[in-house]
Amino acid sequence: MAPVSKVPMTRRTLVALALVAAAAAVPGARRMPSHDNERRLQPSVQARRIVSIIPATTEMLFAMGAGDRLVAVGSYDRFPPEVEKLPRVGALLDPNVERILALKPDLVILYGTQTDLRTQLERAGIPFYPYVHRGLADVTGTIRSLGSRVGVAARANELADRLERQLSDISARVSKTARPKTLLVFGREPGSLRGIDASGGVGFLHDMLEAAGGADVLADAKQQSVMMSTELVLARAPEVIIELRYARDDTTSARDLAVWNTLASVPAVRNHRVFMLQGEEFVVPGPRVAAAAERLARTLHPEVFR
């Protein structure tokens, strides 16, 4: 196989991923930091005024029945619709610390990499929950941990159990089918095959693809994002290409797929197995991951779902 070089995540890619998965997943990071200051700031009562600047945890809180405790969300939160009524307080790169403090929260959910924000919350005596995400298993793990943290453990465990059953059912359903070599693309320059951002061999997108019955053509690239050239696409020869799009008003999807026809020798192109899937559930590693995995499975193995 052609080698894959490591390419750092660009700002364009971070925005395309809603500043969620790759930015929060730090190689070697602990899943739940447990330093002395964090333990000191753990309250003894349920959190009632929560700020979540992470779309995934915002969705989790709503799904476990604690959405009414949110007093503000991040710039990229879009689901469920109730978030549109809440104040915005920035995101990974631009948290509005002054506004967060003014809301007098009793819990702030932030990225584990946001050390500056964490330090300021410690100084103000405000408890926080540091979010670290890597793979698909971390989704249900975070749901359980967060549910326990805010005092709704039973409902969180029920939600996590349901998601795990759904994912297991999907994997079982496609387990006896051939696993096509699949390239999962989540970004490129519009109207061209330049700047192709694809899912590498780690992370929740890779895990969802594997659960859906695909063989990741970049499984050997132990990174979440790979910047691909057309030469690398030709060398990897995927049998299926799936593009993920997130914008709700993206009307160019179908027309834009035609640019892949320039790579006629790629099996996926030759056999008309290039697909576009649109939806925010593919970018937010939260309660909708099972729905996203099923859409991938239906695309890869339509015969199983007839």
C-alpha positions in Angstrom: 0.0 0.0 0.0 1.1 3.5 -0.6 2.4 5.3 2.5 0.4 8.0 4.2 2.1 11.1 5.6 0.8 12.7 8.7 -0.8 16.1 8.1 -1.9 18.4 10.9 -5.6 19.4 11.1 -6.2 22.7 9.4 -8.6 25.3 10.6 -10.8 24.5 7.6 -10.9 20.9 8.7 -11.7 21.8 12.3 -14.6 23.9 11.2 -15.8 21.2 8.9 -15.8 18.8 11.9 -17.6 21.4 14.0 -14.5 21.6 16.2 -15.5 18.3 17.7 -13.7 15.0 17.2 -10.2 15.6 16.1 -9.6 18.7 18.2 -10.8 17.0 21.4 -9.0 13.8 20.8 -5.4 14.2 22.0 -3.1 11.2 21.5 -2.0 9.9 24.9 -4.5 12.0 26.8 -6.3 10.5 29.8 -10.0 9.9 29.2 -11.0 11.8 32.4 -8.3 14.0 34.0 -8.4 13.7 37.7 -6.0 16.3 39.1 -6.4 17.7 42.6 -8.2 21.0 41.5 -10.8 19.1 39.6 -11.6 16.9 42.6 -11.7 19.9 44.8 -14.3 21.5 42.5 -16.6 18.6 42.4 -19.9 19.7 43.9 -22.0 17.5 46.2 -25.3 18.4 44.5 -26.7 18.0 41.0 -25.6 20.6 38.5 -28.5 22.9 37.7 -26.8 25.6 35.6 -24.7 24.0 33.0 -22.6 25.5 30.2 -21.6 23.1 27.4 -19.5 24.4 24.6 -19.3 20.9 22.9 -22.0 19.8 20.5 -21.6 16.2 21.5 -22.2 16.7 25.2 -25.0 19.2 24.6 -26.8 16.5 22.6 -26.0 13.9 25.3 -27.6 16.2 28.0 -30.8 16.6 26.1 -31.0 12.9 25.2 -30.6 11.9 28.9 -33.3 14.4 30.0 -31.1 17.1 31.4 -31.3 19.6 28.6 -33.4 22.0 30.7 -30.3 22.6 32.9 -28.3 24.2 30.1 -27.9 28.0 30.4 -25.6 28.4 27.4 -24.0 26.3 24.6 -21.2 26.6 22.1 -21.0 28.3 18.7 -21.4 25.1 16.8 -24.3 23.5 18.7 -27.2 22.9 16.3 -29.2 19.9 17.7 -31.7 19.5 19.1 -33.7 22.6 18.0 -34.0 23.8 21.5 -30.4 24.9 21.5 -31.3 27.8 19.2 -32.9 29.5 22.2 -29.8 29.4 24.3 -26.9 32.0 24.5 -23.7 31.2 22.6 -20.4 31.4 24.5 -17.8 30.4 21.9 -16.1 27.1 21.2 -12.7 25.4 21.2 -10.7 28.3 19.9 -12.7 31.3 21.2 -14.4 30.6 24.5 -16.1 33.8 25.9 -14.8 33.5 29.4 -16.4 36.7 30.6 -19.9 35.7 29.4 -19.4 32.2 30.9 -18.6 33.6 34.3 -21.4 36.0 34.1 -23.9 33.2 33.7 -22.9 31.8 37.1 -22.8 28.2 36.1 -22.4 25.4 38.6 -20.7 23.2 35.8 -18.9 24.0 32.6 -18.2 21.2 30.1 -15.1 22.0 28.1 -12.6 20.3 25.9 -9.8 18.5 27.8 -7.3 20.6 25.8 -8.6 23.9 26.9 -6.1 24.5 29.7 -6.5 28.3 29.8 -10.2 28.1 30.2 -9.8 25.4 32.8 -7.3 27.6 34.8 -9.7 30.5 34.8 -12.6 28.4 36.0 -10.4 27.0 38.8 -9.6 30.6 39.9 -13.3 31.4 39.9 -14.2 28.3 41.8 -16.5 27.0 39.1 -16.6 23.2 38.6 -15.9 21.8 35.2 -16.1 18.5 33.3 -13.1 18.0 30.8 -14.3 16.2 27.7 -11.8 13.9 25.9 -13.0 11.8 23.0 -11.2 9.3 20.8 -13.3 6.4 19.5 -16.8 5.2 19.2 -16.6 3.4 22.6 -15.9 6.8 24.2 -19.3 8.0 23.2 -21.2 5.7 25.5 -18.5 5.9 28.1 -18.9 9.7 28.2 -22.6 9.4 28.3 -22.4 7.3 31.5 -19.7 9.5 33.1 -21.5 12.7 32.3 -24.8 11.4 33.5 -23.3 10.4 36.8 -21.6 13.8 37.0 -24.9 15.8 36.6 -27.0 13.4 38.7 -29.0 11.5 36.1 -27.0 8.3 36.0 -30.0 5.9 35.5 -31.2 7.7 32.4 -27.7 8.1 31.1 -27.0 4.4 31.5 -30.2 3.5 29.8 -29.3 5.8 26.9 -25.8 4.3 26.6 -27.2 0.7 26.8 -29.6 1.4 24.0 -26.9 2.9 21.8 -24.6 -0.1 22.4 -27.4 -2.5 21.5 -28.2 -0.6 18.3 -24.5 -0.6 17.2 -24.2 -4.3 18.1 -27.3 -5.1 16.0 -25.9 -3.2 13.0 -22.6 -5.0 13.2 -24.3 -8.4 13.5 -26.5 -7.7 10.6 -23.6 -7.0 8.2 -21.2 -9.5 9.7 -21.7 -12.2 7.1 -21.2 -9.8 4.1 -18.0 -9.0 2.3 -16.3 -5.8 3.7 -15.6 -3.4 0.8 -12.5 -1.3 0.9 -14.0 2.1 1.7 -12.6 5.6 1.6 -14.5 7.9 4.0 -14.1 11.6 2.9 -15.2 14.5 5.1 -13.8 17.5 3.2 -12.4 18.7 -0.1 -12.3 21.8 -2.2 -15.7 22.3 -3.8 -15.8 21.3 -7.5 -12.4 19.6 -7.4 -10.4 16.7 -5.9 -7.9 19.0 -4.2 -7.5 19.1 -0.5 -9.2 15.7 0.2 -9.6 15.2 3.9 -10.3 11.5 4.7 -10.8 9.5 7.9 -7.7 7.6 9.0 -7.4 4.4 11.0 -8.4 5.9 14.4 -11.3 7.9 15.7 -15.1 7.6 15.8 -15.6 8.0 12.1 -13.2 5.0 11.4 -15.0 3.0 14.1 -18.4 3.8 12.7 -17.2 2.7 9.3 -15.9 -0.6 10.7 -19.2 -1.2 12.6 -21.1 -0.6 9.4 -19.3 -3.3 7.6 -16.7 -1.4 5.7 -12.9 -2.0 5.5 -11.2 1.3 6.0 -8.8 1.8 3.1 -6.7 4.0 5.4 -6.8 1.7 8.4 -3.0 1.6 8.6 -2.8 5.4 9.0 -2.9 5.7 12.8 -4.3 9.2 12.8 -7.8 10.7 12.6 -7.4 12.8 9.5 -5.4 12.1 6.3 -4.9 14.7 3.6 -5.0 12.8 0.3 -3.8 13.5 -3.2 -5.5 11.9 -6.2 -2.4 9.8 -6.6 -3.0 8.3 -3.1 -6.6 7.6 -3.9 -5.5 5.8 -7.1 -2.9 3.8 -5.1 -5.4 2.8 -2.4 -8.0 1.8 -5.0 -11.1 2.0 -2.8 -14.1 -0.1 -3.8 -16.5 2.4 -2.2 -16.1 6.1 -1.7 -18.4 7.8 0.8 -18.4 11.6 1.2 -19.9 13.2 4.3 -21.5 16.6 4.1 -22.8 18.5 7.1 -24.3 21.8 5.9 -28.1 21.8 6.0 -28.4 23.9 3.0 -25.8 22.2 0.8 -27.5 21.9 -2.6 -24.4 21.1 -4.6 -23.9 17.6 -3.4 -25.2 15.6 -6.3 -23.5 17.7 -8.9 -20.3 17.8 -7.0 -20.0 14.0 -7.0 -19.3 14.0 -10.7 -15.7 15.3 -10.2 -14.8 11.8 -9.1 -15.3 10.6 -12.7 -11.8 11.9 -13.5 -10.5 8.9 -11.6 -12.2 6.3 -13.8 -9.7 3.6 -13.0 -10.6 3.6 -9.2 -12.9 0.6 -8.6 -15.5 2.7 -6.7 -15.8 5.1 -9.6 -15.7 2.4 -12.3 -18.5 0.5 -10.5 -20.6 3.6 -9.6 -20.1 3.2 -5.9 -19.4 6.8 -5.0 -22.0 8.2 -2.5 -22.8 11.4 -0.7 -24.3 11.3 2.8 -25.5 14.5 4.3 -26.2 15.0 8.0 -24.8 16.4 11.2 -25.0 13.0 12.9 -21.8 12.1 11.1 -19.8 14.9 12.7 -21.0 14.9 16.3 -19.9 11.9 18.4 -23.0 11.8 20.5 -26.4 10.1 20.8 -27.0 9.9 17.0 -23.9 7.7 16.3 -26.1 4.6 15.9 -28.3 6.3 13.3 -25.1 7.5 11.5 -23.7 4.0 11.6 -26.9 2.5 10.2 -26.9 5.0 7.3 -23.3 4.0 6.5 -24.3 0.3 6.7 -27.3 0.8 4.4 -25.0 2.5 1.9 -22.4 -0.2 2.0 -24.8 -3.2 2.2 -28.2 -2.2 0.7 -29.0 -5.9 0.1 -29.0 -6.6 3.8 -31.6 -3.9 4.6 -34.1 -4.7 1.9 
